[in-house]
Amino acid sequence: MKKNTLTILIFLILILIPGQLKPAFFPYLMYEKQLANRMRIVVIPMKNARYVSFATMVMTGSRDEIDPGYSGYAHLLEHMMFRGSENFSTDDRVRIMYRYGGDSNAYTGMDYTCYTVRCDPEGWKEILHMEADRLLRLSIKEDDFKAETGAVIGEFGISEKYPSSMMSNLLRACMFKGHTYEYPVIGYREDVMNMPSGHKYVREFYEKNYRPDKTVMFIAGKIDKPGDVLTEAESLFSEWIFKPGPVSSLTHSLKSVSCKDTLYNPAIPSPLIKIAWKIPGYEQDIKGHMSAAILAEHYFSDSSPLITKLRDDKKWISRSSYSVPFTIDPFWISLDLTLTEEGMNARIPDFINGFLQDSRYEINESDLRSVRDRYFYRTSLRLESAASVLGVLTDYSHVNGDPQELNRFFLNLDRLELYDIRDFKSKYLIKNNQSYIWMLKP
């Protein structure tokens, strides 16, 4: 039987947890419809909103670039999506956006690409038609393609000079060898420079990877009749035929890795170090990925004992930041430090490893409650405007296409035990799984 259901998911629906009832995290009514072709449409009315926002999430990113010589094509296709479709030219897009005071943008990540639009509520139907047309009937004219490959080459030339990009790219190439996470989203230099000859391939990439079963469209804001929006979307997208995609040939490894290197760059104002630990992706180990986020906040946040000691006591660093990307496959916890003169000769990776193993700084129940609370309030603060609401939903749902992943994340976060976190730490935040790269002046 074909699945074609309308599900209304409400904030005050109670989720059963052994011993207690707990409400879902997301604070708005969510009207969701999965079409027969497996595309999902999600409509979220927001009482005090003044505009309507769209976020079309296609679960295709640089991770899907499995053909050698064609890295960067997910990002290139993102550019082409603004170059007109069968029924709406580039100029048509500009005129319609102007008519409804709208703006549109997009971004490409490792696991997905997202297209955003914000407009006056009066324009939702015309915007919806325009978005549907480029998903189903993108033009990809050769002249437009040549122009966009030039733009991507220019973008690459700028990005490859950033110290952070240089360090990340070198670490990725070592830590994730054999997986498409080993190179940046924008692609390898050689592949990017060869893009002008890839007109035929970008069409193939579009047809193979832009499919209804990989697409979720979120629409939020000033919407008086969500049923009308769902009906209109279904009429537009029902003609998008589902065709099973190729079986992924990607393999991933959680084997410990320890990469070490040094780059020299005369242009940097201060020396830098990037330290990273390979960790499971969200899809392999949900509890593990959550544990990574908890531990990173506990050890690497700006006011943590470790960072305070490095910055204020030792005076080895002047700035710090950390990242735990929400990925499908194994990636990293990374820690970026800007060094002082005193820090240049310090054995910072060894010091950090020793600190992580010091039982005096082990995470405890009080720490866990505090970090959980911070996650809750930080995310809650992002659920105010329509555009930011959709940003949060795509952040979480891109790993599996489920609009309810945000609720599931916070439900599982509440269930996470101290034992789970300490077990994760003993497996992954260890010396033989620690990689780092210095960037120094010559």
C-alpha positions as CSV (number, residue, x, y, z in Angstrom):
1,M,0.0,0.0,0.0
2,K,1.4,3.4,-0.9
3,K,2.0,5.7,2.0
4,N,0.2,9.0,1.7
5,T,-0.6,10.2,5.1
6,L,-1.1,13.5,6.9
7,T,0.3,13.5,10.4
8,I,-0.3,16.4,12.8
9,L,2.4,16.5,15.5
10,I,1.7,18.7,18.4
11,F,4.0,20.1,21.1
12,L,1.8,18.9,23.9
13,I,1.6,15.4,22.7
14,L,3.1,13.3,25.5
15,I,5.9,10.9,24.9
16,L,5.9,7.9,27.2
17,I,9.1,7.4,29.2
18,P,9.4,4.6,31.8
19,G,8.2,6.1,35.0
20,Q,7.2,9.5,33.7
21,L,5.6,11.6,30.9
22,K,7.6,14.1,29.1
23,P,6.4,16.6,26.4
24,A,8.1,16.9,23.1
25,F,10.8,19.6,22.8
26,F,9.5,21.4,19.7
27,P,7.1,24.2,20.7
28,Y,4.9,24.5,17.5
29,L,2.3,22.5,15.7
30,M,3.9,20.6,12.9
31,Y,1.8,19.5,10.0
32,E,3.6,16.8,8.0
33,K,2.6,15.0,4.9
34,Q,4.6,12.2,3.2
35,L,3.7,11.9,-0.5
36,A,3.4,8.7,-2.4
37,N,6.9,9.5,-4.0
38,R,8.3,9.6,-0.4
39,M,8.9,13.3,-0.4
40,R,8.0,15.0,2.9
41,I,6.2,18.4,3.3
42,V,6.2,20.0,6.7
43,V,4.2,23.1,7.5
44,I,4.6,25.0,10.7
45,P,2.2,28.0,11.5
46,M,3.7,30.6,13.8
47,K,1.1,32.9,15.4
48,N,3.3,36.0,15.7
49,A,5.3,35.6,12.5
50,R,5.2,38.4,9.9
51,Y,6.6,36.5,6.9
52,V,6.9,32.9,5.5
53,S,10.1,31.0,5.3
54,F,10.9,28.0,3.2
55,A,13.8,25.5,3.7
56,T,14.1,22.8,1.1
57,M,16.5,20.1,2.4
58,V,18.0,17.8,-0.2
59,M,20.0,15.0,1.5
60,T,22.8,15.3,-1.0
61,G,26.2,16.8,-0.1
62,S,29.8,16.2,-0.8
63,R,29.4,12.8,0.9
64,D,27.5,11.6,-2.2
65,E,30.4,12.5,-4.6
66,I,31.6,9.0,-5.1
67,D,32.9,9.3,-8.7
68,P,36.6,10.0,-8.8
69,G,37.5,13.3,-10.4
70,Y,34.1,14.9,-9.6
71,S,34.5,16.3,-6.1
72,G,32.7,19.6,-5.4
73,Y,29.7,18.9,-7.7
74,A,27.1,19.1,-4.9
75,H,28.3,22.6,-4.2
76,L,28.4,23.4,-8.0
77,L,24.8,22.1,-8.4
78,E,23.7,24.4,-5.6
79,H,25.0,27.3,-7.7
80,M,23.1,26.0,-10.8
81,M,19.8,25.9,-8.8
82,F,19.7,29.7,-9.0
83,R,20.1,29.7,-12.8
84,G,16.6,29.1,-13.9
85,S,14.2,26.3,-14.6
86,E,11.8,25.3,-17.3
87,N,9.1,27.7,-16.3
88,F,11.0,30.3,-14.3
89,S,14.1,32.1,-15.7
90,T,16.8,33.7,-13.5
91,D,15.1,37.1,-14.2
92,D,11.7,35.6,-13.2
93,R,13.2,34.6,-9.9
94,V,14.5,38.1,-9.3
95,R,11.2,39.7,-10.2
96,I,9.2,37.4,-8.0
97,M,11.5,37.8,-5.0
98,Y,11.3,41.6,-5.4
99,R,7.5,41.6,-5.7
100,Y,7.2,39.8,-2.3
101,G,10.1,41.5,-0.6
102,G,11.8,38.1,-0.5
103,D,15.4,36.8,-0.3
104,S,16.8,33.4,-1.1
105,N,20.0,31.7,-0.3
106,A,21.5,28.2,0.0
107,Y,24.4,26.2,1.5
108,T,26.0,22.9,0.9
109,G,27.4,20.6,3.6
110,M,28.9,17.2,3.7
111,D,25.6,15.4,4.1
112,Y,23.0,17.7,2.6
113,T,22.2,20.9,0.7
114,C,19.5,23.4,1.8
115,Y,17.7,26.1,-0.1
116,T,16.1,28.9,1.8
117,V,13.5,31.6,0.9
118,R,11.8,34.2,3.0
119,C,8.9,36.3,1.6
120,D,5.7,38.1,2.3
121,P,2.8,35.8,3.3
122,E,0.9,36.8,0.1
123,G,3.6,35.3,-2.0
124,W,3.8,31.7,-0.6
125,K,2.0,30.1,-3.5
126,E,4.1,31.6,-6.2
127,I,7.3,30.9,-4.3
128,L,6.2,27.3,-3.8
129,H,5.6,26.9,-7.6
130,M,9.0,28.4,-8.3
131,E,10.8,26.1,-5.8
132,A,9.0,23.1,-7.2
133,D,10.0,23.9,-10.8
134,R,13.7,24.0,-10.0
135,L,13.6,20.8,-8.1
136,L,11.8,19.0,-10.9
137,R,12.9,20.8,-14.1
138,L,16.2,22.6,-13.6
139,S,17.6,24.1,-16.9
140,I,21.4,23.7,-16.6
141,K,22.1,25.7,-19.8
142,E,25.7,25.5,-20.9
143,D,26.3,29.3,-20.8
144,D,25.0,29.4,-17.3
145,F,27.1,26.5,-16.3
146,K,30.3,28.1,-17.6
147,A,29.5,31.3,-15.6
148,E,28.9,29.3,-12.4
149,T,32.0,27.2,-12.7
150,G,33.9,30.4,-13.0
151,A,32.3,31.6,-9.8
152,V,33.1,28.4,-8.0
153,I,36.7,28.5,-9.1
154,G,37.0,32.0,-7.7
155,E,35.4,30.9,-4.5
156,F,37.8,28.1,-4.2
157,G,40.8,30.4,-4.7
158,I,39.7,32.5,-1.7
159,S,38.8,29.6,0.6
160,E,42.0,27.6,0.1
161,K,44.0,30.5,1.5
162,Y,42.2,30.6,4.8
163,P,44.5,29.2,7.6
164,S,41.5,27.2,9.1
165,S,40.8,25.6,5.7
166,M,44.4,24.7,5.1
167,M,44.6,23.0,8.5
168,S,41.3,21.2,8.3
169,N,41.9,20.0,4.8
170,L,45.3,18.4,5.8
171,L,43.8,16.7,8.8
172,R,40.7,15.4,6.9
173,A,42.9,13.9,4.2
174,C,44.7,11.8,6.9
175,M,41.9,11.0,9.3
176,F,39.2,10.0,6.8
177,K,41.2,8.5,4.0
178,G,39.0,6.5,1.6
179,H,35.8,8.3,2.6
180,T,34.3,11.4,0.9
181,Y,34.7,13.3,4.1
182,E,38.4,13.4,3.4
183,Y,38.1,16.5,1.2
184,P,36.4,19.9,1.7
185,V,32.8,20.4,0.5
186,I,34.1,22.7,-2.3
187,G,36.2,19.9,-3.7
188,Y,39.8,19.0,-4.6
189,R,41.7,21.7,-6.4
190,E,42.2,19.6,-9.6
191,D,38.5,18.7,-9.8
192,V,37.4,22.3,-9.3
193,M,39.7,23.5,-12.0
194,N,38.3,20.9,-14.4
195,M,34.7,21.8,-13.7
196,P,34.2,23.8,-16.9
197,S,34.3,20.5,-18.8
198,G,31.7,18.9,-16.5
199,H,28.4,20.1,-18.0
200,K,27.1,16.7,-18.9
201,Y,28.1,15.3,-15.5
202,V,26.4,17.9,-13.4
203,R,23.1,17.0,-15.2
204,E,23.7,13.3,-14.3
205,F,24.5,14.3,-10.7
206,Y,21.3,16.3,-10.5
207,E,19.1,13.5,-11.9
208,K,20.7,10.8,-9.7
209,N,20.8,12.7,-6.4
210,Y,18.0,15.2,-6.4
211,R,15.1,12.8,-5.8
212,P,11.8,13.1,-3.9
213,D,12.8,10.4,-1.4
214,K,15.9,12.6,-0.5
215,T,13.9,15.8,-0.1
216,V,12.1,17.5,2.8
217,M,10.4,20.9,2.3
218,F,9.8,22.9,5.5
219,I,7.5,25.9,5.4
220,A,7.0,28.0,8.5
221,G,5.7,31.4,9.5
222,K,2.5,33.4,9.0
223,I,0.3,30.6,7.6
224,D,-3.4,30.8,8.2
225,K,-4.5,27.6,6.4
226,P,-1.7,24.9,6.6
227,G,-4.0,22.4,4.9
228,D,-4.1,24.6,1.8
229,V,-0.3,24.8,1.7
230,L,0.0,21.0,2.0
231,T,-2.6,20.4,-0.7
232,E,-0.9,22.9,-3.1
233,A,2.5,21.3,-2.4
234,E,1.1,17.8,-3.0
235,S,-0.4,18.9,-6.4
236,L,3.0,20.3,-7.5
237,F,5.3,17.5,-6.3
238,S,3.1,14.4,-6.9
239,E,4.4,14.4,-10.5
240,W,8.0,14.0,-9.3
241,I,8.5,10.2,-9.9
242,F,10.3,8.1,-7.3
243,K,13.1,6.1,-8.8
244,P,15.3,4.1,-6.4
245,G,18.8,5.5,-6.2
246,P,22.1,3.7,-6.5
247,V,23.2,1.7,-3.4
248,S,25.9,3.6,-1.6
249,S,29.4,2.2,-1.9
250,L,30.8,4.3,0.9
251,T,32.6,2.6,3.7
252,H,33.7,4.1,7.0
253,S,36.0,3.2,9.8
254,L,36.1,3.9,13.5
255,K,39.7,2.6,13.8
256,S,41.8,5.0,15.9
257,V,44.0,7.3,14.0
258,S,46.7,9.7,15.0
259,C,47.9,12.2,12.4
260,K,50.5,14.9,13.1
261,D,51.9,17.6,10.8
262,T,53.1,21.2,10.7
263,L,52.3,23.9,8.2
264,Y,54.2,27.1,7.7
265,N,52.4,30.3,6.7
266,P,54.1,33.8,6.8
267,A,50.7,35.5,6.6
268,I,49.2,34.4,10.0
269,P,49.3,37.0,12.8
270,S,49.6,34.3,15.5
271,P,50.6,30.6,15.5
272,L,47.7,28.1,15.5
273,I,47.0,24.5,16.4
274,K,44.0,22.3,15.5
275,I,43.5,19.1,17.5
276,A,40.9,16.5,16.6
277,W,39.6,13.1,17.8
278,K,37.7,10.7,15.4
279,I,34.2,9.9,16.7
280,P,31.2,7.9,15.5
281,G,28.7,9.6,13.2
282,Y,25.2,10.1,14.5
283,E,23.8,7.3,12.5
284,Q,26.3,4.8,13.8
285,D,26.0,5.7,17.5
286,I,23.4,8.2,18.6
287,K,24.4,7.9,22.3
288,G,28.1,8.2,21.3
289,H,27.5,11.3,19.2
290,M,25.6,12.9,22.0
291,S,28.3,12.0,24.5
292,A,30.8,13.7,22.2
293,A,28.8,16.9,22.3
294,I,28.5,16.8,26.1
295,L,32.2,16.1,26.6
296,A,33.3,18.9,24.1
297,E,31.2,21.4,26.0
298,H,32.4,20.2,29.4
299,Y,36.1,20.2,28.4
300,F,36.5,22.8,25.6
301,S,33.9,25.6,26.3
302,D,35.3,29.0,26.9
303,S,34.9,28.9,30.7
304,S,35.9,25.2,31.2
305,P,38.7,24.4,33.6
306,L,40.9,23.2,30.7
307,I,40.5,26.3,28.6
308,T,40.8,28.6,31.6
309,K,44.1,26.9,32.6
310,L,45.5,27.1,29.1
311,R,44.5,30.7,28.6
312,D,44.7,32.3,32.1
313,D,47.1,30.2,34.1
314,K,49.6,28.9,31.5
315,K,49.0,31.8,29.1
316,W,49.6,29.5,26.2
317,I,46.6,30.5,24.2
318,S,44.6,33.7,23.5
319,R,41.5,32.2,21.8
320,S,39.8,28.9,21.5
321,S,36.8,27.3,19.8
322,Y,35.5,23.7,19.3
323,S,33.2,21.9,16.9
324,V,31.3,18.6,16.9
325,P,29.6,18.5,13.5
326,F,26.3,16.6,13.3
327,T,27.3,14.0,10.6
328,I,26.0,10.7,9.2
329,D,29.3,9.0,9.2
330,P,32.3,9.2,11.6
331,F,33.9,12.6,11.8
332,W,35.5,14.5,14.6
333,I,35.5,16.6,17.7
334,S,37.9,19.5,16.9
335,L,39.6,22.1,19.1
336,D,41.1,25.2,17.5
337,L,43.6,27.2,19.5
338,T,45.3,30.5,18.8
339,L,48.7,30.4,20.5
340,T,50.7,33.0,22.4
341,E,54.5,33.2,22.2
342,E,54.7,31.1,25.4
343,G,52.5,28.5,23.8
344,M,54.6,28.0,20.7
345,N,57.0,25.7,22.5
346,A,54.6,24.1,24.9
347,R,53.6,20.5,24.4
348,I,49.9,21.4,24.2
349,P,48.5,18.1,22.8
350,D,50.2,16.1,25.5
351,F,49.0,18.5,28.2
352,I,45.4,18.3,26.9
353,N,45.6,14.5,26.8
354,G,46.8,14.4,30.4
355,F,44.1,16.7,31.4
356,L,41.4,14.5,29.8
357,Q,42.7,11.5,31.7
358,D,42.9,13.4,35.1
359,S,40.1,12.0,37.3
360,R,39.8,15.4,39.1
361,Y,38.2,16.9,36.0
362,E,36.0,13.9,35.1
363,I,32.4,14.9,34.2
364,N,30.0,14.3,37.1
365,E,26.2,14.3,37.5
366,S,26.1,18.0,38.3
367,D,28.2,18.8,35.1
368,L,25.9,16.7,33.0
369,R,22.8,18.5,34.2
370,S,24.4,21.8,33.6
371,V,25.5,20.9,30.0
372,R,22.0,19.5,29.2
373,D,20.4,22.7,30.4
374,R,22.7,24.8,28.3
375,Y,21.8,22.7,25.2
376,F,18.2,23.1,26.0
377,Y,18.2,26.9,26.4
378,R,20.6,27.6,23.5
379,T,18.3,25.6,21.1
380,S,15.2,27.1,22.6
381,L,16.5,30.6,21.9
382,R,16.9,29.7,18.2
383,L,13.2,28.8,18.0
384,E,11.8,32.3,17.8
385,S,11.8,33.4,14.1
386,A,10.5,31.3,11.2
387,A,13.9,31.2,9.5
388,S,15.8,30.2,12.6
389,V,13.2,27.5,13.4
390,L,13.8,25.9,10.0
391,G,17.6,26.2,10.5
392,V,17.3,24.1,13.7
393,L,15.0,21.5,12.1
394,T,17.3,21.0,9.1
395,D,20.4,20.8,11.4
396,Y,18.9,17.8,13.1
397,S,16.8,16.1,10.4
398,H,19.4,15.9,7.7
399,V,21.0,12.8,9.1
400,N,17.9,10.7,8.3
401,G,15.2,12.9,6.8
402,D,12.9,12.7,9.8
403,P,11.4,16.1,10.8
404,Q,11.0,14.7,14.3
405,E,14.7,14.1,14.9
406,L,15.0,17.3,17.0
407,N,12.4,15.9,19.5
408,R,14.1,12.5,19.4
409,F,17.5,14.1,20.1
410,F,16.4,15.9,23.2
411,L,14.4,12.8,24.4
412,N,17.6,10.7,24.1
413,L,19.7,13.5,25.6
414,D,17.5,13.4,28.7
415,R,18.1,9.6,28.9
416,L,21.8,9.8,28.5
417,E,23.6,8.3,31.5
418,L,27.0,9.3,33.0
419,Y,28.2,5.8,32.3
420,D,27.5,6.2,28.6
421,I,29.6,9.4,28.5
422,R,32.5,8.0,30.4
423,D,32.5,4.9,28.3
424,F,32.6,7.0,25.2
425,K,35.5,9.1,26.5
426,S,37.6,6.0,27.4
427,K,37.2,4.8,23.8
428,Y,37.7,8.0,21.8
429,L,39.3,10.8,23.8
430,I,42.6,9.0,24.1
431,K,46.1,9.6,22.9
432,N,46.2,7.1,20.0
433,N,43.0,8.7,18.6
434,Q,44.3,12.3,18.9
435,S,45.4,14.1,15.7
436,Y,46.8,17.6,15.4
437,I,48.4,20.1,13.1
438,W,50.4,23.2,13.9
439,M,50.5,26.3,11.7
440,L,53.6,28.4,12.4
441,K,55.4,31.3,10.9
442,P,58.5,30.2,8.9
